[in-house]
Structure formats: structure tokens, C-alpha cells
Amino acid sequence: MQDETPRHPLHDLTTEQMLLGSILRDPTAAIPIARQHVQPTDLYDEVHQMVLELCYSFDDEGRAINPTVLNAWVKHNPAVKELNKI
């Protein structure tokens, strides 16, 4: 029998969205701060986890992080579609 207890008993989806919004608004300033405090697995929402991991990966590769790029990635990512979040 699988435990139905949430992985994170305390979570705030609005705060997760604010974190991701801050990264999209100013990735140069927000990512270094976010990396000090938040890992993707710290987030409750699985899509938020994937987006944060993508932002960190893009930053590591020196790629642009912006809403257009992330929107295209989310819409075409099979893992996100499997979560039925879109």
C-alpha cells in the first residue's frame, strides 16, 4: 500500500510561482540567490521542479532564460504532458 501523505506537508504554490517569476524577470540576479536556498526537489509541484531544473541547466549552459523559451519547452515536454498539467 502506497503512503498517500504529501511529500511536502507544508507547501505554498504561490511562493513557488513567485520564485519562478523572479527568475524569469531577472535571471542574472535571481538564480544565484535561488541556488543558495532552493533545489528543484524542494518544490512541491512537479512542473515547478522541472522548470526550476531547466532554469538552472540553462544558466549553467549560458543560455537565455525567458518566458518564451520556457513556454515552448513546457508545451513540448512529454514529461510535463504526462503530469496532465497542461
C-alpha distances in whole Angstrom, upper triangle without the diagonal:
4,7,9,12,15,16,19,19,23,24,27,28,31,32,30,32,35,35,34,38,39,39,40,43,44,42,45,45,41,39,41,40,36,35,36,34,31,29,27,24,25,25,22,23,22,26,27,26,27,31,31,30,33,35,35,36,39,40,40,42,44,43,44,41,42,40,42,40,37,37,38,35,32,34,34,30,28,25,26,26,23,22,24,26,29
4,6,9,11,12,16,16,20,21,24,24,28,28,26,29,32,31,31,34,36,35,36,39,40,38,41,41,37,35,37,36,32,32,33,30,27,25,23,20,21,21,18,19,18,22,24,22,24,27,27,27,29,32,32,32,35,37,36,38,41,40,40,37,38,37,38,37,33,33,34,32,29,30,31,27,25,22,23,23,20,19,21,22,26
4,6,8,10,13,13,17,18,21,22,26,26,24,27,30,29,29,32,34,33,35,38,39,37,40,39,35,34,35,34,30,30,31,28,25,24,22,19,19,19,16,18,18,21,22,21,23,26,26,26,29,31,31,32,35,36,36,38,40,39,40,37,37,36,38,36,33,33,34,32,29,31,31,28,26,23,23,24,21,19,22,22,26
4,6,9,11,11,15,16,19,19,23,23,22,24,27,27,27,30,32,32,33,36,37,35,38,38,34,33,34,33,29,29,30,27,24,23,21,18,18,18,14,16,16,19,21,20,22,25,25,25,28,30,30,31,34,35,35,37,39,38,38,35,35,34,36,35,31,31,33,30,27,29,30,27,25,22,22,23,20,17,19,20,24
4,6,8,8,11,13,16,17,21,21,20,23,25,25,25,28,30,30,32,34,35,34,36,35,32,31,32,30,27,27,28,24,22,21,20,16,16,16,13,15,16,19,19,19,21,24,24,24,27,29,29,30,33,34,34,36,38,37,37,34,34,33,35,34,30,31,33,30,27,29,30,27,26,23,22,24,21,18,21,21,24
4,5,6,9,10,13,14,17,17,16,19,21,21,22,24,26,26,28,30,31,30,33,32,28,27,29,27,23,24,25,21,19,18,16,13,13,12,9,11,12,16,16,15,18,20,20,21,24,25,25,27,29,30,31,33,35,34,34,30,31,29,32,31,27,27,29,27,24,26,28,25,24,20,19,21,19,16,18,18,21
4,6,9,10,13,14,17,17,15,18,21,19,20,23,25,24,26,29,30,28,30,29,26,24,26,24,21,21,22,19,16,15,13,10,10,10,7,10,11,15,14,13,16,18,18,18,21,23,22,24,27,27,28,30,32,31,31,28,29,28,30,29,25,26,28,26,23,26,27,23,23,19,19,21,19,16,19,18,22
4,5,6,10,11,15,14,13,16,18,17,18,21,22,22,25,27,28,26,29,27,24,23,24,22,19,19,20,16,14,14,13,10,8,8,6,10,12,15,14,13,16,18,17,18,21,22,22,24,26,27,27,30,31,31,31,27,28,27,30,29,25,26,28,26,23,26,28,25,25,21,20,22,21,18,20,19,22
4,6,10,12,15,15,15,18,19,19,21,23,24,25,27,29,30,29,31,30,26,25,27,24,21,22,22,19,17,17,16,14,12,11,9,12,15,18,17,16,20,21,20,22,25,25,25,27,30,30,31,34,35,34,34,30,31,29,32,32,28,29,31,29,26,29,30,28,27,24,23,25,23,20,22,21,24
4,7,10,12,12,12,15,16,16,18,21,21,22,25,26,27,26,29,27,23,23,24,22,19,20,20,16,15,16,16,14,11,10,9,12,15,17,16,16,19,20,19,21,24,24,24,26,28,28,30,32,33,33,32,28,29,28,31,30,27,27,30,28,26,28,30,28,28,25,23,25,25,21,23,21,24
4,6,9,8,9,12,13,13,15,17,18,19,21,23,24,23,26,24,21,21,22,20,17,18,19,15,13,14,13,12,9,8,6,9,12,14,12,13,17,17,16,18,21,21,21,24,26,26,27,30,30,30,29,25,25,24,27,27,23,24,27,25,22,25,27,25,25,22,20,23,22,19,20,18,21
4,5,5,7,9,10,11,13,14,16,17,19,20,22,22,24,23,19,20,22,19,16,19,19,16,14,15,14,14,11,9,8,9,13,14,12,13,17,16,15,18,20,20,21,24,25,25,27,29,30,29,27,24,23,22,25,25,21,22,25,24,21,24,26,24,25,22,20,22,23,19,20,17,20
4,5,5,6,9,10,11,12,14,15,16,18,20,20,23,22,18,19,21,19,16,18,20,17,14,15,13,14,12,8,7,7,11,11,9,11,14,14,13,17,18,18,19,22,23,23,25,28,28,26,25,21,20,18,22,22,18,18,22,21,18,20,23,21,22,20,17,19,20,16,17,14,16
4,5,5,6,9,10,10,12,14,15,16,18,19,22,20,17,18,21,18,16,19,20,17,15,17,15,16,14,11,11,11,14,13,11,14,16,15,15,18,19,18,20,23,23,23,26,28,28,26,24,20,19,18,21,22,18,18,22,21,19,21,24,23,24,22,19,21,22,19,19,16,18
4,5,5,6,9,10,10,12,14,15,17,17,20,18,14,15,18,15,12,16,16,13,12,14,14,15,12,10,10,11,14,14,11,13,16,14,13,17,18,17,18,21,22,21,24,26,26,25,23,20,19,18,21,22,19,19,23,22,20,22,25,24,25,23,20,23,24,21,21,18,20
4,5,5,6,9,10,11,13,14,16,15,18,17,13,14,16,14,11,14,15,13,10,12,10,12,10,7,8,8,11,10,7,9,12,11,10,13,15,14,15,18,19,19,21,23,23,22,21,17,17,16,19,19,16,17,20,19,16,19,22,20,22,19,17,20,21,17,19,15,17
4,5,5,6,9,10,10,12,14,14,18,17,13,14,17,16,13,16,18,15,13,14,13,15,13,10,11,10,12,11,8,11,13,10,10,14,15,13,16,18,18,19,21,23,23,21,19,15,14,13,16,17,14,14,18,17,15,17,20,19,21,19,16,19,20,17,18,14,16
4,5,5,6,9,10,10,12,13,16,14,11,13,16,14,12,15,16,14,13,15,14,16,14,12,14,13,15,14,11,13,15,13,12,16,16,14,16,19,19,18,22,24,23,21,19,16,15,14,17,18,15,16,20,19,18,20,23,22,25,23,20,23,24,21,22,18,19
4,5,5,6,9,10,11,11,13,12,8,10,12,10,8,11,13,11,9,12,11,14,12,10,13,13,14,13,10,11,13,11,9,13,14,11,13,16,16,15,18,20,20,19,17,14,14,14,17,17,14,16,20,18,17,20,23,21,24,21,19,22,24,21,22,19,20
4,5,5,6,9,10,9,13,13,9,10,13,12,9,12,15,13,11,12,11,14,13,11,13,12,13,11,8,10,11,8,7,11,11,9,11,14,14,14,17,18,18,16,15,11,11,10,14,14,11,13,16,15,14,17,19,18,21,19,16,19,21,19,20,16,17
4,5,5,6,9,9,13,12,10,11,15,14,12,15,17,16,14,16,15,18,17,14,16,15,16,14,11,13,14,11,11,14,14,11,14,17,16,15,19,20,19,17,15,11,10,9,13,14,11,13,16,16,15,18,20,20,23,21,19,21,23,21,22,18,18
4,5,5,6,7,10,9,6,9,12,11,9,13,15,14,13,15,15,18,17,15,18,17,18,16,13,15,16,13,11,15,15,11,13,16,15,14,18,19,18,17,15,11,11,11,15,15,14,16,19,18,18,21,23,22,25,24,21,24,26,24,25,21,22
4,5,5,4,8,8,5,6,10,10,8,11,13,13,12,14,13,17,16,15,17,17,17,15,12,13,14,10,9,12,11,8,10,13,12,11,14,16,14,13,11,8,9,10,13,13,11,14,17,16,16,19,21,20,23,22,20,23,25,23,24,21,21
4,6,6,9,10,8,9,13,13,12,14,17,17,16,16,15,19,19,17,19,18,18,15,13,15,14,11,10,13,12,9,12,14,12,12,15,16,15,13,10,6,5,6,10,10,9,11,14,14,14,17,19,19,22,21,19,22,24,23,23,20,19
4,6,9,9,8,11,14,14,13,16,18,18,17,19,18,22,21,19,22,20,21,19,16,18,18,14,14,17,15,12,15,17,15,14,18,19,16,15,12,9,8,9,12,13,12,14,17,17,18,20,22,22,26,25,22,25,28,26,26,23,22
4,6,6,6,8,11,11,12,14,16,17,17,18,18,22,21,20,23,22,23,20,17,19,19,15,14,16,15,12,13,16,14,12,16,17,14,14,11,9,9,11,14,14,14,17,19,19,20,22,24,24,27,26,24,27,30,28,29,25,25
4,5,5,5,8,10,10,11,14,15,14,16,16,19,19,18,21,20,21,19,16,16,16,13,11,13,12,8,10,12,10,8,12,13,11,11,9,7,8,11,14,13,13,16,18,17,18,21,22,22,25,24,22,26,28,26,27,24,24
4,6,6,7,10,11,12,14,16,16,17,18,22,21,21,24,24,24,22,19,19,19,16,14,16,15,11,11,13,12,9,12,13,11,11,10,9,11,14,17,16,16,19,21,20,21,24,25,25,28,27,26,29,31,30,31,28,28
4,6,6,7,9,11,12,14,15,17,18,21,20,20,23,23,24,22,19,20,20,17,15,17,17,13,13,16,14,11,14,16,14,15,14,12,14,16,19,19,18,21,23,22,23,26,28,27,30,29,27,30,32,30,32,29,29
4,6,5,6,9,10,11,11,13,14,18,17,16,20,20,20,19,16,16,17,14,12,14,14,11,11,14,13,11,14,16,15,15,14,11,13,15,18,17,16,19,21,20,21,24,25,24,27,26,24,27,29,27,29,25,26
4,5,5,6,9,10,10,11,12,16,15,15,19,19,19,18,15,14,15,13,10,11,12,8,7,11,11,8,10,13,12,13,12,10,13,15,18,16,15,18,20,19,19,23,24,22,25,23,22,26,27,26,27,25,25
4,6,5,7,9,10,12,14,17,16,17,21,21,22,21,18,17,18,16,12,13,14,11,9,13,13,10,11,14,13,15,15,14,16,19,21,20,19,22,24,22,23,26,27,26,28,26,26,29,30,29,31,28,29
4,5,5,7,9,11,14,16,15,16,19,20,21,21,17,17,18,16,13,15,16,13,12,15,16,13,14,18,17,18,18,16,17,19,23,22,20,23,25,24,24,27,28,27,29,27,26,30,31,28,31,28,29
4,5,5,5,8,10,13,11,12,16,17,17,17,13,13,15,13,9,11,13,11,9,13,14,12,14,17,17,17,17,14,16,18,21,20,17,20,23,21,21,24,25,24,26,24,22,26,27,25,27,24,25
4,5,6,7,9,12,11,13,17,18,18,18,15,13,15,14,10,10,13,10,8,11,13,11,11,15,15,17,17,15,18,19,22,20,18,22,24,21,21,25,26,23,26,23,23,26,27,25,28,25,27
4,6,8,12,14,12,14,18,20,20,21,17,16,18,17,13,14,16,14,12,15,17,14,15,18,18,20,20,18,21,23,26,24,22,25,27,25,25,29,29,27,29,27,26,30,30,28,31,28,30
4,7,10,12,9,11,15,17,18,19,15,14,17,16,12,14,17,15,13,16,18,16,17,21,21,22,22,19,21,22,26,24,22,25,27,25,24,28,29,26,28,25,24,28,28,26,28,26,28
4,7,8,6,8,12,13,14,15,12,10,13,13,9,10,14,12,11,14,16,15,16,19,20,20,20,18,19,20,23,22,19,22,24,21,21,24,25,23,25,22,21,24,25,22,25,22,24
4,5,5,7,11,13,12,14,11,8,11,11,8,8,12,11,9,12,15,14,14,18,19,19,20,17,19,20,23,21,18,21,23,20,19,23,23,20,22,19,19,22,22,20,23,21,23
4,5,6,9,10,9,10,8,5,7,8,6,6,9,10,9,11,14,14,15,17,19,19,19,16,18,18,21,19,16,18,20,17,16,19,20,17,18,15,15,19,18,16,19,17,20
4,5,8,9,8,11,9,6,9,11,9,9,13,14,13,14,17,18,18,20,22,22,23,20,22,21,24,22,19,21,22,19,18,21,22,18,19,16,16,19,18,16,19,18,21
4,7,9,10,12,10,8,11,13,10,11,15,15,14,16,19,19,19,22,24,24,24,21,22,22,25,23,20,22,24,21,20,23,24,21,22,19,18,21,21,18,21,19,22
4,6,7,9,7,6,10,10,9,11,14,14,14,16,18,19,20,22,24,23,22,19,20,19,22,21,17,19,21,19,17,20,22,19,20,17,15,19,18,15,18,16,18
4,6,9,8,7,11,12,12,13,16,17,17,19,21,22,23,25,27,26,25,22,22,21,24,23,19,20,22,20,17,20,22,19,19,16,15,17,17,13,16,14,17
4,6,5,6,9,10,11,12,14,15,17,18,20,21,23,24,26,24,23,20,20,18,21,20,16,17,19,17,14,17,18,16,16,13,11,14,14,10,12,10,13
4,5,5,6,9,10,11,12,14,15,16,18,20,21,23,24,23,22,19,20,18,20,19,15,16,17,15,12,15,16,13,13,10,8,11,11,8,11,9,12
4,5,5,6,9,10,10,12,14,15,16,18,20,21,22,20,19,16,16,15,16,15,11,12,14,11,8,11,13,10,12,9,6,10,10,8,10,8,10
4,5,5,6,8,10,10,12,14,15,16,18,20,21,19,18,15,15,14,16,15,11,12,15,13,10,14,15,13,15,12,10,13,14,12,13,11,13
4,6,5,6,9,10,11,12,14,15,17,18,20,19,19,16,17,16,18,16,13,15,17,14,12,15,16,13,15,12,11,14,14,12,15,13,15
4,6,5,6,9,10,10,12,14,15,16,18,16,17,14,15,14,16,14,10,12,13,10,9,13,13,10,12,9,8,12,13,11,14,12,14
4,5,5,6,9,10,10,12,14,15,16,14,14,11,11,11,13,11,7,10,12,9,8,12,13,11,13,11,10,13,15,13,15,13,14
4,5,5,6,9,10,10,12,14,15,14,14,11,12,13,15,13,10,13,15,12,12,15,16,14,17,14,13,17,18,16,18,16,17
4,5,5,6,9,10,10,12,14,13,14,12,14,15,17,14,11,14,15,12,12,16,16,13,16,13,13,17,17,16,19,17,18
4,5,5,6,8,10,10,12,10,11,9,11,12,13,10,8,12,12,9,10,14,13,11,14,13,12,16,17,17,19,17,17
4,5,5,6,9,10,10,9,9,6,9,11,13,10,8,12,13,11,12,16,16,14,18,16,15,19,20,19,21,19,19
4,6,5,6,9,10,10,11,9,12,14,16,14,12,16,17,14,15,19,19,17,19,18,17,21,22,21,24,21,22
4,5,5,6,9,9,11,10,13,15,16,13,12,16,16,13,15,18,17,15,18,17,17,20,21,21,23,22,22
4,5,5,6,5,7,7,10,13,13,10,10,14,14,12,14,17,17,15,19,18,18,21,23,22,24,22,22
4,5,5,6,7,7,11,14,16,13,13,16,17,15,17,20,20,19,22,21,21,24,26,25,27,25,25
4,6,8,10,11,15,18,19,16,15,19,19,17,19,22,21,20,23,22,22,25,26,26,28,26,27
4,5,9,11,14,17,17,14,15,18,18,16,18,21,20,19,22,21,22,25,26,27,29,27,27
4,7,9,13,16,16,14,15,18,18,17,19,22,21,21,24,24,24,27,28,28,30,28,28
4,6,10,13,13,10,12,15,14,13,16,19,18,18,21,21,21,24,26,26,27,25,25
4,6,10,10,8,10,13,13,13,15,18,18,18,22,22,21,23,26,26,27,24,23
4,7,8,7,7,11,12,11,13,16,16,16,20,20,18,21,24,23,24,21,20
4,6,6,6,9,10,11,12,14,16,16,20,20,18,21,23,23,23,20,19
4,6,5,6,8,10,10,12,14,15,19,19,16,18,21,20,20,17,16
4,6,5,6,9,10,11,12,14,18,19,16,18,21,21,21,18,16
4,5,5,6,9,10,11,12,16,17,15,17,20,20,20,18,16
4,5,5,6,9,10,10,14,14,12,14,17,17,17,15,13
4,5,5,6,9,10,13,14,11,13,16,16,16,13,11
4,6,5,6,8,12,14,12,13,16,17,16,15,12
4,6,5,6,10,11,9,11,14,15,15,14,12
4,6,5,9,9,6,8,11,11,12,10,9
4,6,8,10,8,8,11,12,11,10,8
4,6,9,8,8,11,13,13,12,10
4,5,5,7,9,10,11,11,10
4,5,5,6,9,10,11,11
4,5,5,7,9,10,11
4,5,5,7,7,7
4,5,5,6,6
4,5,8,9
4,5,8
4,6
4
